[in-house]
């Protein structure tokens, strides 16, 4: 059987179809490549966005931490405002002083137990530091030593009925100077009898019973 020959017109049509199909295939591949690249770029952008957000969150946390530190430093100053409690006065507090071992040698020391007791009916604020309730050592009319001779940071206490604060103050049998000096640089007192008392610096009417001590 004789092979049927295709006309030149049909051959040209088939070639055009093959070229068109090849172009469509190339175009399809280009579109797929563009989609893959776009997805990858989007993922990278999202990752960069998360990193920025994490850095921002870290910065916010750092700012919050610094703010808390500043608030902590101002705790004593702001406690009265936050609690709304007034300062304690003589109707609220009683000061108590004791010396378990009331004698020492020249150059020795005596430990005092100091107590702030709330005897009132409402809450109030008091400075319970060695500069707030002050231990005073005297000899006759002569003030020998004070626990507030050197600057002392406030120790604010919010006290209510029945509360008490007990601390220890040590006197190294020395004499305070006009300027603040460490104990090892203060002159020692001579042998003799002395008297100790506790005074509320904010209200001199709040005072403990006197306690006699002896330096031998």
Secondary structure as UniProt FT lines:
FT   HELIX           8..73
FT   HELIX           75..83
FT   STRAND          86..87
FT   TURN            90..92
FT   STRAND          93..98
FT   STRAND          103..104
FT   TURN            106..107
FT   STRAND          110..118
FT   STRAND          124..127
FT   TURN            130..132
FT   STRAND          133..139
FT   TURN            140..141
FT   STRAND          142..146
FT   TURN            147..148
FT   STRAND          156..159
FT   TURN            161..162
FT   STRAND          164..171
FT   HELIX           183..185
FT   STRAND          192..200
FT   TURN            201..202
FT   TURN            204..205
FT   STRAND          211..215
//
